[in-house]
């Protein structure tokens, strides 16, 4: 009987130990203090510009082909604009024309545009991630590092030269450079292509808190 009791107690003890281990495995970590992304209103974000762009009614053409007609459009300092439509209907052509001020209309002398497009090379391979981003930003180093980290790039890599990064990492750095650029209008053409969920959440948080204007082309339901 004593042997049975001893064996029973040992099994109960082992079961309890397993239960405790499982509890530790599934127990969620205590929520960490999440760093809030805050961009300072400095540089072009500090300029009190009511109307950045005002274009007249017109027709967009490419290679002598009419793509679409557009009404009078005004982009004000805090406007958040999403361009929707089928592929190959001229959205990219239109925002490129805006970026190059090739659409007839008024462009504020205090307008500064930062443009993101997947195949645009805006990085210097011989500079580090941090050097690339800070070269066109008015934000402080701490804010820049916070934004870089939020996209999922490891802190240890911020001083790594861009030429040693993977293709996906280069896309993230290129996007961060545009988002943090000293500008008051961002034009973002499909910015979430090839981004993982961590980077997607960082872009969403940024756009929700951005103090300037942006024009976004995206088919990503996560952002729209």
Secondary structure, 3 states (H helix, E strand, C coil): CHHHHHHHHHHHHHHHHHHHHHHHHHCCCCCCCCCCCCCCCCHHHHCCCCEEEEECCEEEEECCEEEEEECCEEEECCCEEEECCCCCCCHHHHHHHHHCCCCCEEECCCCCEEEEECCCCCCCCCCEHHHHHHCCECCCHHHHHHHHHHCCCCHHHCCCEHHHCCHHHHHHHHHHHHHCECCCEEEEECCCCCCCHHHHHHHHHHHHHCCCEEEEECCCCCCC
